[in-house]
Amino acid sequence: TMCQSNTLQGPDLHTGKWLQFPQLALRRRLGQLSCMSRPALKLRSWPLTILYYLLPFGALKPLTRVGWRPMSRVALYKSVPTRLLSRAWGRLNQVELPTWLRKPVYSLYIWTFGVNMKEAAVEDLHHYRNLSEFFRRKLKPQARPVCCAHSVISPSDGKILNFGQVKNCEVEQVKGVTYSLESFLGPRISTEELRFSHASPGNSFQQQLVTKEGNELYHCVIYLAPGDYHCFHSPTDWRVSHRRHFPGSLMSVNPGVARWIKELFCHNERVVLTGDWKHGFFSLTAVGATNVGSIRIYFDQDLHTNSPSYSKGSYNDFSFISNNNKEGIPMRKGEHLGEFNLGSTIVLIFEAPKDFKFHLKAGQKIRFGEALGSL
Protein backbone atom coordinates (compact mmCIF):
# COMPACT_ATOMS: atom_id res chain seq x y z
CA THR A 1 0.00 0.00 0.00
CA MET A 2 2.89 2.31 0.87
CA CYS A 3 4.54 1.62 -2.50
CA GLN A 4 1.28 2.39 -4.28
CA SER A 5 0.88 5.57 -2.30
CA ASN A 6 4.46 6.70 -3.14
CA THR A 7 3.96 5.82 -6.77
CA LEU A 8 0.82 8.00 -6.92
CA GLN A 9 2.41 10.92 -5.09
CA GLY A 10 5.55 11.01 -7.25
CA PRO A 11 3.95 12.05 -10.55
CA ASP A 12 1.59 14.47 -8.74
CA LEU A 13 4.53 16.28 -7.18
CA HIS A 14 6.41 16.20 -10.47
CA THR A 15 3.38 17.70 -12.28
CA GLY A 16 3.00 20.34 -9.55
CA LYS A 17 6.61 21.45 -10.10
CA TRP A 18 6.03 21.74 -13.85
CA LEU A 19 2.91 23.87 -13.19
CA GLN A 20 4.92 26.14 -10.87
CA PHE A 21 7.67 26.88 -13.39
CA PRO A 22 5.45 28.85 -15.86
CA GLN A 23 3.88 30.74 -12.96
CA LEU A 24 7.29 31.72 -11.57
CA ALA A 25 8.49 32.75 -15.03
CA LEU A 26 5.30 34.79 -15.56
CA ARG A 27 5.73 36.50 -12.18
CA ARG A 28 9.31 37.44 -13.13
CA ARG A 29 8.07 38.80 -16.49
CA LEU A 30 5.33 40.82 -14.79
CA GLY A 31 7.95 42.16 -12.36
CA GLN A 32 9.96 43.40 -15.34
CA LEU A 33 6.85 45.05 -16.78
CA SER A 34 6.24 46.91 -13.51
CA CYS A 35 9.71 48.55 -13.82
CA MET A 36 8.93 49.98 -17.27
CA SER A 37 7.92 53.57 -17.96
CA ARG A 38 4.18 54.21 -18.28
CA PRO A 39 4.12 54.62 -22.12
CA ALA A 40 6.26 51.48 -22.61
CA LEU A 41 4.12 49.52 -20.16
CA LYS A 42 0.91 50.59 -21.97
CA LEU A 43 2.42 49.52 -25.31
CA ARG A 44 3.49 46.10 -23.98
CA SER A 45 0.24 45.29 -22.11
CA TRP A 46 -2.11 46.63 -24.84
CA PRO A 47 -2.07 43.47 -27.07
CA LEU A 48 -2.46 41.20 -24.04
CA THR A 49 -5.45 43.24 -22.83
CA ILE A 50 -7.11 42.98 -26.27
CA LEU A 51 -6.67 39.20 -26.20
CA TYR A 52 -8.02 39.12 -22.62
CA TYR A 53 -11.32 40.69 -23.75
CA LEU A 54 -11.57 38.91 -27.12
CA LEU A 55 -10.68 35.30 -26.31
CA PRO A 56 -13.65 33.13 -25.22
CA PHE A 57 -14.14 31.29 -21.90
CA GLY A 58 -11.80 33.61 -19.96
CA ALA A 59 -8.74 31.99 -21.56
CA LEU A 60 -6.35 34.55 -20.06
CA LYS A 61 -8.05 34.79 -16.67
CA PRO A 62 -5.30 32.72 -14.96
CA LEU A 63 -2.93 35.64 -15.61
CA THR A 64 -4.83 37.73 -13.07
CA ARG A 65 -3.94 35.19 -10.37
CA VAL A 66 -0.23 35.95 -10.74
CA GLY A 67 -0.53 39.74 -10.46
CA TRP A 68 -1.37 40.91 -14.01
CA ARG A 69 -4.31 43.28 -14.37
CA PRO A 70 -5.84 44.13 -17.75
CA MET A 71 -6.47 47.75 -18.67
CA SER A 72 -10.13 48.71 -18.22
CA ARG A 73 -12.24 48.70 -21.39
CA VAL A 74 -12.53 52.50 -21.18
CA ALA A 75 -8.74 52.96 -20.80
CA LEU A 76 -8.17 50.52 -23.65
CA TYR A 77 -10.58 52.41 -25.92
CA LYS A 78 -9.04 55.79 -24.98
CA SER A 79 -5.60 54.46 -25.97
CA VAL A 80 -6.71 53.76 -29.56
CA PRO A 81 -5.13 56.41 -31.88
CA THR A 82 -8.49 57.74 -33.09
CA ARG A 83 -7.05 61.05 -34.35
CA LEU A 84 -4.54 59.26 -36.57
CA LEU A 85 -7.24 56.89 -37.83
CA SER A 86 -9.55 59.83 -38.54
CA ARG A 87 -6.87 61.66 -40.54
CA ALA A 88 -6.19 58.48 -42.55
CA TRP A 89 -9.94 58.09 -43.16
CA GLY A 90 -10.16 61.73 -44.24
CA ARG A 91 -7.42 61.21 -46.85
CA LEU A 92 -9.10 58.03 -48.09
CA ASN A 93 -12.34 59.99 -48.50
CA GLN A 94 -10.57 62.44 -50.82
CA VAL A 95 -9.40 59.73 -53.22
CA GLU A 96 -11.32 59.99 -56.50
CA LEU A 97 -13.15 56.76 -57.30
CA PRO A 98 -13.26 55.37 -60.84
CA THR A 99 -16.70 56.00 -62.40
CA TRP A 100 -17.49 52.28 -62.61
CA LEU A 101 -16.78 51.81 -58.85
CA ARG A 102 -18.90 54.70 -57.54
CA LYS A 103 -22.32 53.10 -57.77
CA PRO A 104 -21.41 49.80 -55.99
CA VAL A 105 -19.47 51.61 -53.21
CA TYR A 106 -22.17 54.22 -52.54
CA SER A 107 -24.96 51.64 -52.89
CA LEU A 108 -23.35 49.53 -50.17
CA TYR A 109 -23.18 52.58 -47.88
CA ILE A 110 -26.81 53.51 -48.68
CA TRP A 111 -27.97 49.96 -47.89
CA THR A 112 -25.89 49.74 -44.67
CA PHE A 113 -26.99 53.06 -43.14
CA GLY A 114 -30.44 53.53 -44.68
CA VAL A 115 -29.66 56.70 -46.67
CA ASN A 116 -32.64 58.25 -48.50
CA MET A 117 -31.16 59.38 -51.81
CA LYS A 118 -34.55 60.64 -53.06
CA GLU A 119 -33.97 63.70 -50.84
CA ALA A 120 -30.54 64.44 -52.35
CA ALA A 121 -30.21 67.42 -54.69
CA VAL A 122 -28.31 65.10 -57.06
CA GLU A 123 -29.56 61.49 -57.02
CA ASP A 124 -27.11 60.19 -59.64
CA LEU A 125 -24.41 58.32 -57.70
CA HIS A 126 -21.86 58.77 -60.52
CA HIS A 127 -21.91 62.52 -59.82
CA TYR A 128 -20.01 62.13 -56.51
CA ARG A 129 -16.29 61.84 -57.28
CA ASN A 130 -15.26 60.63 -53.83
CA LEU A 131 -16.70 59.56 -50.48
CA SER A 132 -16.27 63.04 -49.04
CA GLU A 133 -18.52 64.59 -51.69
CA PHE A 134 -21.09 61.86 -51.12
CA PHE A 135 -21.10 62.42 -47.32
CA ARG A 136 -21.55 66.17 -47.82
CA ARG A 137 -24.33 65.90 -50.40
CA LYS A 138 -26.90 68.71 -50.41
CA LEU A 139 -30.67 68.19 -50.17
CA LYS A 140 -33.45 69.32 -52.46
CA PRO A 141 -34.79 72.73 -51.30
CA GLN A 142 -38.25 71.32 -50.44
CA ALA A 143 -36.86 68.26 -48.58
CA ARG A 144 -36.56 70.13 -45.25
CA PRO A 145 -39.15 72.89 -44.76
CA VAL A 146 -38.17 75.21 -41.91
CA CYS A 147 -40.79 75.60 -39.16
CA CYS A 148 -41.60 79.30 -38.76
CA ALA A 149 -44.05 78.91 -35.86
CA HIS A 150 -41.44 77.90 -33.25
CA SER A 151 -38.50 79.93 -31.98
CA VAL A 152 -35.89 77.10 -32.03
CA ILE A 153 -35.65 74.44 -34.74
CA SER A 154 -33.44 71.38 -35.10
CA PRO A 155 -30.12 72.41 -36.71
CA SER A 156 -29.65 68.95 -38.25
CA ASP A 157 -31.08 65.51 -38.89
CA GLY A 158 -30.45 63.09 -36.05
CA LYS A 159 -31.65 61.50 -32.84
CA ILE A 160 -32.50 63.42 -29.66
CA LEU A 161 -30.23 62.06 -26.91
CA ASN A 162 -31.23 64.49 -24.18
CA PHE A 163 -32.81 67.88 -23.51
CA GLY A 164 -34.09 70.03 -20.65
CA GLN A 165 -32.93 72.61 -18.12
CA VAL A 166 -29.27 72.76 -17.11
CA LYS A 167 -29.03 72.02 -13.38
CA ASN A 168 -26.10 72.38 -10.94
CA CYS A 169 -23.69 73.32 -13.78
CA GLU A 170 -24.04 69.78 -15.19
CA VAL A 171 -25.44 68.67 -18.56
CA GLU A 172 -26.62 65.15 -19.43
CA GLN A 173 -24.95 63.64 -22.52
CA VAL A 174 -27.31 60.66 -22.23
CA LYS A 175 -29.74 59.71 -19.47
CA GLY A 176 -27.87 59.52 -16.15
CA VAL A 177 -24.41 60.40 -17.54
CA THR A 178 -23.39 64.05 -17.09
CA TYR A 179 -20.53 66.40 -17.92
CA SER A 180 -19.44 69.75 -16.53
CA LEU A 181 -20.85 72.82 -18.29
CA GLU A 182 -17.63 74.79 -17.73
CA SER A 183 -15.38 71.93 -18.92
CA PHE A 184 -17.47 71.66 -22.07
CA LEU A 185 -17.72 75.36 -22.99
CA GLY A 186 -14.45 76.48 -21.40
CA PRO A 187 -13.92 79.61 -19.26
CA ARG A 188 -16.40 82.40 -19.72
CA ILE A 189 -15.60 84.94 -22.44
CA SER A 190 -15.42 88.64 -21.55
CA THR A 191 -18.64 90.51 -20.87
CA GLU A 192 -17.96 93.11 -23.54
CA GLU A 193 -17.60 90.54 -26.31
CA LEU A 194 -20.85 88.73 -25.64
CA ARG A 195 -22.93 91.70 -24.47
CA PHE A 196 -23.53 89.88 -21.20
CA SER A 197 -24.88 91.71 -18.19
CA HIS A 198 -22.34 92.31 -15.43
CA ALA A 199 -22.86 89.09 -13.49
CA SER A 200 -21.27 88.84 -10.08
CA PRO A 201 -17.92 86.99 -10.18
CA GLY A 202 -19.08 84.99 -7.14
CA ASN A 203 -21.93 83.40 -9.10
CA SER A 204 -21.66 79.89 -10.51
CA PHE A 205 -20.60 79.43 -14.14
CA GLN A 206 -24.21 78.63 -15.04
CA GLN A 207 -25.50 81.82 -13.38
CA GLN A 208 -22.88 83.90 -15.18
CA LEU A 209 -24.17 82.72 -18.56
CA VAL A 210 -27.75 83.83 -17.80
CA THR A 211 -28.01 87.49 -18.74
CA LYS A 212 -31.64 88.31 -17.93
CA GLU A 213 -33.43 87.99 -14.63
CA GLY A 214 -36.03 85.21 -14.58
CA ASN A 215 -34.40 83.24 -17.40
CA GLU A 216 -33.10 79.65 -17.26
CA LEU A 217 -30.38 77.76 -19.14
CA TYR A 218 -31.52 74.95 -21.46
CA HIS A 219 -29.72 72.26 -23.44
CA CYS A 220 -30.43 69.84 -26.28
CA VAL A 221 -28.16 67.05 -27.62
CA ILE A 222 -28.64 65.72 -31.18
CA TYR A 223 -26.72 62.69 -32.44
CA LEU A 224 -26.07 62.46 -36.19
CA ALA A 225 -25.71 58.84 -37.38
CA PRO A 226 -23.51 57.99 -40.40
CA GLY A 227 -26.59 57.75 -42.63
CA ASP A 228 -27.97 61.17 -41.69
CA TYR A 229 -27.70 64.40 -43.68
CA HIS A 230 -24.30 65.77 -42.58
CA CYS A 231 -24.76 69.54 -42.85
CA PHE A 232 -26.02 71.63 -39.95
CA HIS A 233 -27.90 74.92 -39.97
CA SER A 234 -28.71 77.85 -37.72
CA PRO A 235 -31.37 76.76 -35.17
CA THR A 236 -32.70 80.31 -34.66
CA ASP A 237 -32.07 83.97 -35.49
CA TRP A 238 -28.92 84.90 -33.56
CA ARG A 239 -25.53 86.61 -33.73
CA VAL A 240 -22.32 84.58 -33.43
CA SER A 241 -19.65 86.62 -31.68
CA HIS A 242 -17.04 84.04 -30.69
CA ARG A 243 -15.56 80.70 -31.71
CA ARG A 244 -13.63 78.42 -29.36
CA HIS A 245 -11.91 75.35 -30.81
CA PHE A 246 -10.93 72.51 -28.46
CA PRO A 247 -8.52 70.03 -30.08
CA GLY A 248 -9.03 66.66 -28.41
CA SER A 249 -9.77 62.97 -28.81
CA LEU A 250 -11.99 61.66 -31.58
CA MET A 251 -13.85 58.86 -29.79
CA SER A 252 -17.16 57.59 -31.09
CA VAL A 253 -20.17 59.60 -29.90
CA ASN A 254 -22.55 56.70 -30.48
CA PRO A 255 -25.14 56.67 -27.62
CA GLY A 256 -23.74 53.33 -26.39
CA VAL A 257 -20.26 54.83 -25.99
CA ALA A 258 -21.75 58.02 -24.46
CA ARG A 259 -23.27 55.86 -21.68
CA TRP A 260 -19.91 54.19 -21.16
CA ILE A 261 -17.47 57.15 -20.98
CA LYS A 262 -18.20 59.99 -18.56
CA GLU A 263 -17.61 63.50 -19.95
CA LEU A 264 -17.12 62.05 -23.43
CA PHE A 265 -18.07 65.36 -25.07
CA CYS A 266 -15.43 67.16 -22.96
CA HIS A 267 -12.71 64.76 -24.16
CA ASN A 268 -13.56 65.03 -27.86
CA GLU A 269 -12.53 67.70 -30.32
CA ARG A 270 -15.26 70.35 -30.63
CA VAL A 271 -16.02 73.78 -31.99
CA VAL A 272 -18.06 76.03 -29.69
CA LEU A 273 -19.89 78.96 -31.28
CA THR A 274 -21.27 81.45 -28.76
CA GLY A 275 -23.31 84.60 -29.12
CA ASP A 276 -26.76 85.90 -28.30
CA TRP A 277 -30.35 85.76 -29.47
CA LYS A 278 -33.41 87.77 -28.47
CA HIS A 279 -33.58 86.03 -25.06
CA GLY A 280 -29.86 86.24 -24.15
CA PHE A 281 -26.98 83.74 -24.32
CA PHE A 282 -26.96 81.19 -27.16
CA SER A 283 -24.39 78.56 -28.15
CA LEU A 284 -24.06 75.77 -30.70
CA THR A 285 -21.28 73.20 -30.33
CA ALA A 286 -20.22 70.78 -33.07
CA VAL A 287 -18.57 67.74 -31.44
CA GLY A 288 -16.15 65.64 -33.50
CA ALA A 289 -16.02 61.84 -33.44
CA THR A 290 -14.06 58.91 -34.85
CA ASN A 291 -13.60 59.52 -38.60
CA VAL A 292 -15.16 62.97 -38.13
CA GLY A 293 -12.09 65.05 -37.39
CA SER A 294 -13.19 67.48 -40.07
CA ILE A 295 -15.62 70.09 -38.69
CA ARG A 296 -16.24 72.94 -41.10
CA ILE A 297 -17.91 76.28 -40.30
CA TYR A 298 -18.76 78.04 -43.55
CA PHE A 299 -18.07 81.61 -42.40
CA ASP A 300 -14.86 80.70 -40.51
CA GLN A 301 -12.00 80.14 -42.98
CA ASP A 302 -9.37 80.21 -40.20
CA LEU A 303 -10.72 77.10 -38.47
CA HIS A 304 -8.58 73.96 -38.95
CA THR A 305 -9.57 70.80 -37.06
CA ASN A 306 -7.87 67.43 -36.43
CA SER A 307 -4.32 68.77 -36.65
CA PRO A 308 -1.55 66.17 -36.06
CA SER A 309 -0.44 67.56 -32.68
CA TYR A 310 -2.12 69.44 -29.84
CA SER A 311 -1.75 70.10 -26.12
CA LYS A 312 -4.26 68.28 -23.96
CA GLY A 313 -6.79 70.69 -22.45
CA SER A 314 -5.78 73.54 -24.77
CA TYR A 315 -8.18 75.63 -26.85
CA ASN A 316 -8.04 78.42 -29.44
CA ASP A 317 -10.27 81.50 -29.28
CA PHE A 318 -11.36 83.70 -32.16
CA SER A 319 -13.63 86.73 -31.91
CA PHE A 320 -15.91 87.75 -34.78
CA ILE A 321 -16.36 91.18 -33.18
CA SER A 322 -13.85 93.81 -34.24
CA ASN A 323 -13.58 97.59 -34.76
CA ASN A 324 -14.98 97.06 -38.26
CA ASN A 325 -17.67 94.60 -37.16
CA LYS A 326 -19.50 95.42 -33.92
CA GLU A 327 -22.34 92.94 -34.54
CA GLY A 328 -20.55 89.61 -35.07
CA ILE A 329 -21.94 87.14 -37.64
CA PRO A 330 -25.73 87.41 -38.02
CA MET A 331 -27.40 84.03 -38.69
CA ARG A 332 -30.97 83.53 -39.87
CA LYS A 333 -33.02 80.52 -38.79
CA GLY A 334 -32.35 77.63 -41.20
CA GLU A 335 -29.30 79.25 -42.82
CA HIS A 336 -26.38 76.92 -43.70
CA LEU A 337 -23.85 76.96 -40.87
CA GLY A 338 -21.41 74.06 -41.31
CA GLU A 339 -20.85 70.37 -41.96
CA PHE A 340 -19.34 67.15 -40.61
CA ASN A 341 -17.52 64.53 -42.63
CA LEU A 342 -19.45 61.45 -41.44
CA GLY A 343 -21.74 61.76 -38.41
CA SER A 344 -21.39 63.33 -34.98
CA THR A 345 -23.20 65.42 -32.36
CA ILE A 346 -24.64 68.93 -32.03
CA VAL A 347 -25.12 70.39 -28.55
CA LEU A 348 -27.26 73.51 -28.06
CA ILE A 349 -26.96 75.42 -24.77
CA PHE A 350 -29.03 78.59 -24.53
CA GLU A 351 -30.85 80.99 -22.28
CA ALA A 352 -34.63 81.39 -22.43
CA PRO A 353 -37.55 82.48 -20.23
CA LYS A 354 -38.93 79.97 -17.73
CA ASP A 355 -41.97 79.25 -19.89
CA PHE A 356 -39.84 77.86 -22.75
CA LYS A 357 -41.07 74.36 -23.65
CA PHE A 358 -39.40 71.61 -25.67
CA HIS A 359 -41.62 69.67 -28.10
CA LEU A 360 -39.50 66.52 -27.96
CA LYS A 361 -39.15 62.99 -26.59
CA ALA A 362 -35.76 61.49 -25.68
CA GLY A 363 -34.70 59.00 -28.35
CA GLN A 364 -36.94 60.38 -31.09
CA LYS A 365 -35.69 60.91 -34.64
CA ILE A 366 -35.74 64.51 -35.83
CA ARG A 367 -34.99 66.28 -39.10
CA PHE A 368 -33.46 69.65 -39.80
CA GLY A 369 -36.15 72.38 -39.77
CA GLU A 370 -38.51 70.61 -37.34
CA ALA A 371 -39.45 72.32 -34.06
CA LEU A 372 -37.29 71.83 -30.96
CA GLY A 373 -39.18 74.20 -28.69
CA SER A 374 -40.93 77.51 -28.26
CA LEU A 375 -42.31 80.00 -25.75
Secondary structure as UniProt FT lines:
FT   HELIX           2..34
FT   HELIX           38..54
FT   HELIX           56..58
FT   TURN            59..60
FT   HELIX           61..66
FT   HELIX           73..78
FT   HELIX           82..94
FT   HELIX           99..113
FT   HELIX           117..119
FT   HELIX           125..127
FT   HELIX           131..135
FT   HELIX           141..143
FT   STRAND          152..153
FT   STRAND          158..165
FT   TURN            168..169
FT   STRAND          170..174
FT   TURN            175..176
FT   STRAND          177..180
FT   HELIX           181..185
FT   HELIX           191..194
FT   TURN            201..202
FT   HELIX           205..209
FT   TURN            213..214
FT   STRAND          215..223
FT   TURN            226..227
FT   STRAND          231..233
FT   STRAND          238..246
FT   HELIX           255..260
FT   TURN            262..263
FT   HELIX           264..267
FT   STRAND          270..277
FT   TURN            278..279
FT   STRAND          280..287
FT   TURN            290..291
FT   STRAND          295..297
FT   TURN            298..299
FT   TURN            301..302
FT   TURN            312..313
FT   STRAND          316..319
FT   STRAND          329..331
FT   TURN            333..334
FT   STRAND          336..340
FT   STRAND          345..353
FT   TURN            354..355
FT   STRAND          357..358
FT   TURN            362..363
FT   STRAND          365..366
FT   TURN            368..369
FT   STRAND          371..374
//
